[in-house]
Amino acid sequence: MADILKEKKNQQYNEYVKQVTPTHSLPINMLKAFVTGGIICVIGQFLLNYCGSLGLDKDTSGGWTSMILVLLSVILTGFGIYPKLAKFGGAGTLVPITGFANSVAAPAIEFQKEGQVFGIGCKIFTIAGPVILYGVFTSWLVGLIYWLLKAVHVL
């Protein structure tokens, strides 16, 4: 009798979990990410072209484009708009430079109540820290390998 009640409870629980678990469509999520990331890239390309039309060289235009995209991302994060875009667009908002800016700004905003040092100072790189760490380390390692290959005249 106890086994029957336990089985019935498990069945009811499984049905409940099935009802409350959101379903995701991979093709729809991929399309949303593609469109969202595409729109961000179109905005970036527009900024790059606009800076170029002002007479700036390619490198300077790229720098201004990156700074403007980061600034827009941080402003949208501050107003709570970027997290909504990220919820809709998924990886489409996380991959470009705007996603990196959001990953730095969001913890700073979230933990500002805890103060400048223990809040913002300690938590600002919670998400972005590993990216920075492993990015710098990997670039150092690749640079070292390149230098060694140049030193032995392989390259």
Secondary structure, DSSP 4 states (H G I P E B T S, - for coil): -HHHHHHHHHHHHHHHHHHHSPP--HHHHHHHHHHHHHHHHHHHHHHHHHHHHTT--HHHHHHHHHHHHHHHHHHHHHTT-HHHHHHHHTHHHHSSHHHHHHHHHHHHHHTGGG-IIIIIIHHTTTTHHHHHHHHHHHHHHHHHHHHHHHHTT--
